[in-house]
Amino acid sequence: MGVELLSNSIPKKQYVLYMKNQKIIFINIFQRFLNTLNTDNLSQICWNRNNLEPWTAYASEIFARILQDDFKLEAARKGHADKYGRYEYFNIDVIAYDDCCWKPPIIAIEIENYFSRIEYSAWKLFSVDCRFRLLLTYYYPKANSKYFAKNLADIKKKISPIADDNKRKPLLLIYGNGAANPRKQSWDKIFKTYWF
């Protein structure tokens, strides 16, 4: 891939075009993620509303596979070493990079199961010098606890102050209904996106 990072000093018009291109790439990754979920029976088996840890490993693997197979990037994730034998870089769930040189990673993906840690996960992603940042998390519409997000507004409330301090570092939020049953509704109804 070998794409250069754009600095914070680029003109606004160029930056708008840059953001449109980033959104197209991210929507492509998100669509491939949904397509995989819809065609792989393992996705329903791994989804357990009471324990999302197996799902996190499964989703990490899907993202790593998409980035390797479709985008020809080297990817490392917890439980899956890259060709150098390394698993996680920067303590981020999935890091994808161009293997041609030692430039910053291209994509950083964090999957956060716990609402109480969502700010930390967003901060980690904004702290990494990379082109694309993706955070996947969950909400529970009927939750009556401060430990769970009930909707997108709860998630935005946690992430927005961090995103506001990092305006030129776009982040795609994928948020899913953690209480949903994938056997009864399609994955594209469970997961939605929001741009920071």
Beta strands, then each sheet from edge to edge (+ up, - down):
strand 1: 74-77
strand 2: 94-97
strand 3: 107-111
strand 4: 132-139
strand 5: 172-177
strand 6: 191-195
sheet 1: 1+ 2- 3+ 4+ 5+ 6-
end
